[in-house]
Amino acid sequence: MEKERLIDYDKYRRYFDESKLWDKLKKVARKAGIKVVYAALILYYMTRSDKVPMIEKVKIYGTLGYFILPTDLIPDAIVALGYTDDLAALAWAIWSLRQYLTDDIKRQADDKLQEWFGKVDPVEIAGLLPASTTHDENE
């Protein structure tokens, strides 16, 4: 079975650490943009769900590790481009794990996003989540 990967999960998984993720998100939230932060929050809250199998969580840890690492494909310090590769990796991970995305996960990410940014216009995060994500955590 041939595996296609946008990122090498094993290479970046070792960079994932929950406290490093929170530090990075708080430090770069405004600069990275709401979509990047929201995508990272969605994936983080997916790791907290018992409905997501460990093998899928490993993909998330790899993706979040890639996000945490400042010297990835496009270094974060490059103005206007630094987070485009991060957003692409985060969005791809969300899309590939869309069957595990529940309303509860979205609510948690929405609440944290609102805590950090205040009221967020849905247009700012439009198109990030797959259209068919209406599952409930209790299903």
Salt bridges, closest charged atoms under 4 A:
ASP8 OD1 - ARG5 NH1 3.34
ASP10 OD1 - ARG13 NH2 3.78
GLU18 OE1 - ARG48 NH1 3.72
GLU56 OE1 - LYS59 NZ 3.03
ASP76 OD2 - LYS24 NZ 2.46
ASP103 OD1 - LYS106 NZ 3.47
ASP104 OD1 - ARG107 NH2 3.97
GLU115 OE1 - LYS112 NZ 3.41
GLU139 OE1 - HIS135 ND1 3.67
